[in-house]
Amino acid sequence: MSRSIKLGLVGCGWAASEIVRASADLPTLTIAATYDADRTRAEALARKAGATIADSLDALLADPQIDTIYVGLPHFLLAPTVERALDAGKHVLAEKPLSLDVATARRLGVLADKRHLKLAVFFELRRAGTVETARRLVGAGEIGVPRFIRLRTLIDKRRDYYGPPGAPIWRGKLAEAGGGVLLMNTIHQLDTLRYITGCDYNSASGAIATFTATAEIEDTVSATLGLSNGGLVSLAANAHSPGAGDEETIEIDGTLGRLNIPDPFGTAPLRLYSIARKAWRDIAIERPDSHLLMLESFASAILDGGPVPAGADDAAASLAAVLAIYQSAREGRTVSIG
């Protein structure tokens, strides 16, 4: 394989435009072609990337010069498209949640391994400066054993995010989106928390509501998750919290201290409290381009044969927590995970 991956983009929306932007100065990855059911969008992104335009998905997957596919499609189209790409012998970088059910996500991981291909899920927060620093501090035992965690996803989305009332686009349709703020947004923080602590989720109890969105999906969530180490997570999410900004945060109480992890795309410092010192310490952190670093890690996994930065099992684990909260909300009981 050449030392520059040739990437084909499937789906040319905002997420794909971030791939183009972040890859501009990445010598190990070249955007070679674009495809979208809306050819105008494919043409616009191809111009930015200096890429060609594929006439069809079949043509893109059949192109021998393209060894890797990025899949940035509506949730319900992710899994079948990823499977087609793997069957065509391509490495795949997929947007979350990879699938709308856990079994399919895991099956895609097995398929990739069977074909000796790399399948990564774009959980870009894993390469955020706040997250990498928090992982190092927790791993070094700075706060002891994580016990009680507060996870907040407070956003103030545009009211037209789901499309016009009565005629929503895929984001507002339950069958196509699979869920609302929990699946679209909080899943990133759920993955982040696993990455930082090394803990898995083993139970969920939650409630969901739609207070503002004119859509079939939830815009508000309150839940409690049990962790594999016996700890607890208190989760609060609102897609339309008035005036919210830089409020996708995680706070971790441990046996030796506390760690406040600010919004990865904000400007607040990471804060560490030591019980022994009885004092807070602000930790200044760099905020590098997490999209670029995630792409770089993915490219390295392909070129050097190492592990992907986030894989199908990671997607399945966070998706399992999301779906357990939904099930708990429907059935009014605590749901076991795993």
C-alpha positions as CSV (number, residue, x, y, z in Angstrom):
1,M,0.0,0.0,0.0
2,S,1.2,3.5,-0.7
3,R,2.1,5.8,2.2
4,S,-0.9,8.0,1.4
5,I,-4.3,6.6,1.9
6,K,-6.8,7.4,-0.8
7,L,-10.1,8.2,0.9
8,G,-13.6,8.2,-0.7
9,L,-16.3,10.2,1.0
10,V,-19.8,8.8,1.1
11,G,-22.2,11.5,2.3
12,C,-21.1,15.1,1.7
13,G,-22.8,17.0,4.6
14,W,-21.3,19.1,7.3
15,A,-19.5,16.2,9.0
16,A,-17.8,15.3,5.7
17,S,-16.7,18.9,5.2
18,E,-14.9,18.7,8.6
19,I,-13.0,15.6,7.3
20,V,-12.0,17.6,4.2
21,R,-10.9,20.6,6.3
22,A,-9.0,18.5,8.9
23,S,-7.2,16.4,6.3
24,A,-5.9,19.3,4.2
25,D,-2.4,19.2,5.9
26,L,-2.3,15.5,6.5
27,P,0.2,13.9,4.1
28,T,-0.8,10.4,4.9
29,L,-4.4,10.8,3.7
30,T,-5.8,12.2,0.4
31,I,-9.4,12.8,-0.4
32,A,-9.7,11.1,-3.8
33,A,-13.4,11.1,-4.6
34,T,-16.8,12.1,-3.2
35,Y,-20.3,10.7,-3.6
36,D,-23.7,11.9,-2.4
37,A,-27.2,11.2,-3.5
38,D,-27.4,15.0,-3.9
39,R,-24.8,15.5,-6.7
40,T,-24.6,19.2,-6.0
41,R,-23.3,18.6,-2.6
42,A,-20.8,16.0,-3.9
43,E,-19.5,18.5,-6.5
44,A,-19.2,21.3,-3.9
45,L,-17.1,19.2,-1.6
46,A,-15.0,17.7,-4.4
47,R,-14.0,21.2,-5.4
48,K,-12.8,22.0,-1.9
49,A,-10.9,18.7,-1.7
50,G,-9.5,18.7,-5.2
51,A,-11.2,15.3,-5.7
52,T,-13.2,13.6,-8.4
53,I,-16.9,12.9,-8.2
54,A,-18.2,9.3,-8.3
55,D,-21.4,8.7,-10.3
56,S,-22.7,6.1,-7.9
57,L,-21.8,4.3,-4.7
58,D,-21.1,1.2,-6.7
59,A,-18.6,3.1,-8.8
60,L,-16.9,4.5,-5.8
61,L,-16.6,1.1,-4.1
62,A,-15.3,-0.4,-7.3
63,D,-12.5,2.1,-7.8
64,P,-9.2,0.3,-7.2
65,Q,-7.4,3.5,-6.4
66,I,-9.6,4.1,-3.3
67,D,-8.6,1.9,-0.4
68,T,-10.6,3.6,2.4
69,I,-14.1,4.9,2.7
70,Y,-15.6,7.5,5.0
71,V,-19.3,7.0,5.7
72,G,-21.1,10.1,6.9
73,L,-24.7,9.3,6.3
74,P,-28.0,9.5,8.2
75,H,-28.0,7.0,11.1
76,F,-30.2,4.4,9.5
77,L,-27.9,4.2,6.4
78,L,-24.6,3.8,8.2
79,A,-24.5,0.1,8.9
80,P,-25.6,-1.1,5.5
81,T,-23.2,1.2,3.8
82,V,-20.3,0.3,6.1
83,E,-21.0,-3.4,5.3
84,R,-21.0,-2.8,1.6
85,A,-17.6,-1.0,1.9
86,L,-16.1,-3.8,3.9
87,D,-17.4,-6.4,1.4
88,A,-15.7,-4.3,-1.3
89,G,-12.4,-4.7,0.5
90,K,-12.1,-1.1,1.8
91,H,-11.0,0.1,5.2
92,V,-13.8,2.2,6.8
93,L,-14.1,5.3,8.9
94,A,-17.8,5.7,10.0
95,E,-19.6,8.4,11.9
96,K,-21.3,7.4,15.1
97,P,-23.4,5.5,16.1
98,L,-22.3,3.0,13.4
99,S,-25.5,1.1,13.8
100,L,-28.9,1.4,15.3
101,D,-28.6,-1.9,17.2
102,V,-25.7,-3.3,19.2
103,A,-25.6,-6.7,17.5
104,T,-25.0,-5.2,14.1
105,A,-22.3,-2.9,15.4
106,R,-20.4,-5.8,16.8
107,R,-21.0,-7.9,13.7
108,L,-19.4,-5.2,11.5
109,G,-16.4,-5.3,13.8
110,V,-16.1,-9.0,13.4
111,L,-16.5,-8.7,9.6
112,A,-13.7,-6.1,9.4
113,D,-11.4,-8.3,11.4
114,K,-12.2,-11.4,9.3
115,R,-11.3,-9.4,6.1
116,H,-8.2,-7.9,7.8
117,L,-9.6,-4.4,7.3
118,K,-9.7,-1.5,9.7
119,L,-13.1,-0.2,10.9
120,A,-13.0,3.0,13.0
121,V,-15.8,5.1,14.4
122,F,-15.2,8.9,14.5
123,F,-15.4,9.6,18.2
124,E,-13.2,12.6,17.8
125,L,-13.4,13.7,21.4
126,R,-10.9,11.0,22.2
127,R,-8.2,13.2,20.7
128,A,-9.4,16.4,22.4
129,G,-6.9,18.1,24.7
130,T,-9.2,18.1,27.7
131,V,-10.0,14.4,27.3
132,E,-6.4,13.2,26.8
133,T,-5.3,15.2,29.8
134,A,-8.1,13.8,31.9
135,R,-7.3,10.2,30.9
136,R,-3.7,10.7,31.9
137,L,-4.7,12.2,35.3
138,V,-7.2,9.4,36.1
139,G,-4.8,6.8,34.9
140,A,-2.1,8.2,37.2
141,G,-4.5,7.9,40.2
142,E,-4.8,11.6,40.8
143,I,-8.4,11.3,42.0
144,G,-8.3,7.7,43.1
145,V,-11.2,5.4,42.1
146,P,-14.0,7.2,40.2
147,R,-17.2,6.9,42.2
148,F,-19.8,9.5,41.2
149,I,-19.8,11.2,37.8
150,R,-22.0,14.0,36.5
151,L,-22.3,14.1,32.7
152,R,-24.1,17.0,31.1
153,T,-25.0,17.6,27.5
154,L,-26.6,21.1,27.5
155,I,-27.0,22.6,24.0
156,D,-29.2,25.3,22.5
157,K,-29.9,23.9,19.0
158,R,-31.6,25.8,16.2
159,R,-35.3,25.1,16.1
160,D,-35.1,24.1,12.5
161,Y,-32.5,21.4,13.2
162,Y,-35.1,18.7,12.6
163,G,-36.6,20.2,9.5
164,P,-39.9,22.1,9.3
165,P,-42.8,21.2,11.6
166,G,-44.9,18.4,10.1
167,A,-42.2,17.5,7.6
168,P,-39.0,16.7,9.5
169,I,-35.8,15.6,7.8
170,W,-34.2,12.3,8.9
171,R,-32.9,13.8,12.2
172,G,-36.5,14.2,13.4
173,K,-37.8,10.8,12.3
174,L,-37.4,8.1,15.0
175,A,-37.1,5.2,12.5
176,E,-34.3,7.0,10.6
177,A,-32.4,8.8,13.5
178,G,-32.9,6.1,16.1
179,G,-33.1,8.8,18.8
180,G,-32.5,12.4,19.6
181,V,-30.1,14.3,21.8
182,L,-28.9,11.1,23.6
183,L,-28.0,9.2,20.5
184,M,-26.9,12.3,18.4
185,N,-24.9,14.1,21.1
186,T,-24.5,12.4,24.5
187,I,-23.1,9.2,22.9
188,H,-19.9,11.2,22.4
189,Q,-19.6,11.9,26.1
190,L,-20.5,8.3,27.0
191,D,-17.7,7.1,24.8
192,T,-15.4,9.8,26.3
193,L,-16.2,8.6,29.8
194,R,-15.3,5.0,29.0
195,Y,-12.1,6.2,27.4
196,I,-11.1,8.3,30.4
197,T,-12.0,5.9,33.2
198,G,-11.7,2.4,31.6
199,C,-15.1,1.6,33.1
200,D,-18.1,0.0,31.3
201,Y,-21.8,0.6,31.8
202,N,-23.8,-2.2,33.4
203,S,-27.2,-0.7,34.2
204,A,-29.4,2.2,33.2
205,S,-32.5,3.9,34.6
206,G,-33.9,6.9,32.7
207,A,-36.6,9.1,31.5
208,I,-36.9,11.0,28.2
209,A,-39.1,13.8,26.9
210,T,-39.7,16.0,24.0
211,F,-40.4,19.5,25.3
212,T,-39.3,21.8,22.4
213,A,-38.5,19.9,19.2
214,T,-41.2,19.4,16.6
215,A,-40.0,15.9,15.9
216,E,-40.5,12.2,16.8
217,I,-37.3,12.0,18.9
218,E,-36.4,13.1,22.4
219,D,-34.8,16.4,23.2
220,T,-34.4,16.0,27.0
221,V,-33.0,13.1,29.0
222,S,-32.4,12.4,32.7
223,A,-30.7,9.1,33.6
224,T,-28.6,7.2,36.1
225,L,-26.0,4.6,34.8
226,G,-24.2,2.0,36.8
227,L,-20.5,1.5,36.2
228,S,-18.5,-1.7,36.2
229,N,-16.4,-0.5,39.1
230,G,-19.5,0.1,41.2
231,G,-19.7,3.8,40.5
232,L,-22.7,5.9,39.4
233,V,-23.2,8.4,36.5
234,S,-25.9,11.1,36.7
235,L,-26.7,12.1,33.1
236,A,-28.6,15.2,32.1
237,A,-29.1,16.2,28.4
238,N,-31.2,18.9,26.8
239,A,-30.9,19.8,23.1
240,H,-32.8,23.2,23.7
241,S,-31.4,24.5,26.9
242,P,-31.9,28.3,26.6
243,G,-28.7,30.1,26.1
244,A,-26.5,27.1,26.6
245,G,-22.9,27.3,25.4
246,D,-19.8,25.2,26.1
247,E,-21.8,23.1,28.5
248,E,-21.0,19.6,27.4
249,T,-19.1,18.7,30.5
250,I,-18.1,15.8,32.8
251,E,-17.3,16.0,36.5
252,I,-15.7,13.0,38.2
253,D,-15.7,12.5,42.0
254,G,-13.1,10.0,43.1
255,T,-11.8,8.5,46.4
256,L,-8.9,11.0,46.4
257,G,-10.2,14.0,44.6
258,R,-12.4,15.5,41.9
259,L,-11.8,16.3,38.2
260,N,-13.9,18.8,36.3
261,I,-13.6,18.3,32.6
262,P,-14.8,21.4,30.6
263,D,-16.4,21.4,27.2
264,P,-13.7,20.2,24.8
265,F,-14.5,23.1,22.4
266,G,-14.7,25.8,25.0
267,T,-12.0,27.8,26.8
268,A,-12.4,26.9,30.4
269,P,-9.5,25.1,32.1
270,L,-9.6,21.6,33.4
271,R,-9.9,21.7,37.3
272,L,-8.4,19.1,39.7
273,Y,-9.2,19.0,43.4
274,S,-7.0,17.0,45.8
275,I,-8.5,15.8,49.1
276,A,-5.0,15.5,50.6
277,R,-4.1,19.1,49.7
278,K,-7.6,20.5,50.2
279,A,-7.1,22.7,47.2
280,W,-8.2,23.2,43.6
281,R,-5.7,23.4,40.8
282,D,-6.5,24.8,37.3
283,I,-4.7,22.9,34.6
284,A,-4.1,24.8,31.4
285,I,-4.5,22.6,28.4
286,E,-3.9,22.8,24.7
287,R,-6.8,22.3,22.4
288,P,-5.4,20.8,19.2
289,D,-7.6,20.0,16.2
290,S,-9.2,16.7,17.5
291,H,-10.6,16.0,14.0
292,L,-7.1,16.1,12.5
293,L,-5.6,14.0,15.3
294,M,-8.3,11.4,14.9
295,L,-7.7,11.2,11.2
296,E,-4.0,10.9,11.8
297,S,-4.5,8.0,14.3
298,F,-6.8,6.2,11.8
299,A,-4.4,6.6,9.0
300,S,-1.6,5.3,11.2
301,A,-3.6,2.2,12.1
302,I,-4.0,1.4,8.4
303,L,-0.4,2.1,7.4
304,D,1.3,0.6,10.4
305,G,-1.1,-2.1,11.3
306,G,-1.9,-0.9,14.8
307,P,-5.3,-0.6,16.5
308,V,-7.9,2.0,15.4
309,P,-8.4,4.9,17.9
310,A,-12.1,3.9,18.4
311,G,-13.6,0.7,17.0
312,A,-16.9,-1.2,16.5
313,D,-16.7,-2.5,20.1
314,D,-16.5,1.0,21.4
315,A,-19.4,2.1,19.3
316,A,-21.4,-1.0,20.6
317,A,-20.6,-0.2,24.2
318,S,-21.8,3.4,24.1
319,L,-24.8,2.4,21.9
320,A,-25.8,-0.2,24.5
321,A,-26.0,2.4,27.2
322,V,-28.1,4.7,25.0
323,L,-30.5,1.9,24.1
324,A,-30.8,0.8,27.7
325,I,-31.8,4.3,28.7
326,Y,-34.5,4.3,26.0
327,Q,-35.7,0.9,27.1
328,S,-35.8,2.0,30.7
329,A,-37.9,5.1,29.8
330,R,-40.3,2.9,27.9
331,E,-40.7,0.2,30.5
332,G,-40.3,2.2,33.7
333,R,-37.6,0.0,35.2
334,T,-33.8,-0.4,35.6
335,V,-32.3,-2.2,32.6
336,S,-29.1,-4.3,32.8
337,I,-26.4,-3.7,30.1
338,G,-24.2,-6.5,28.8
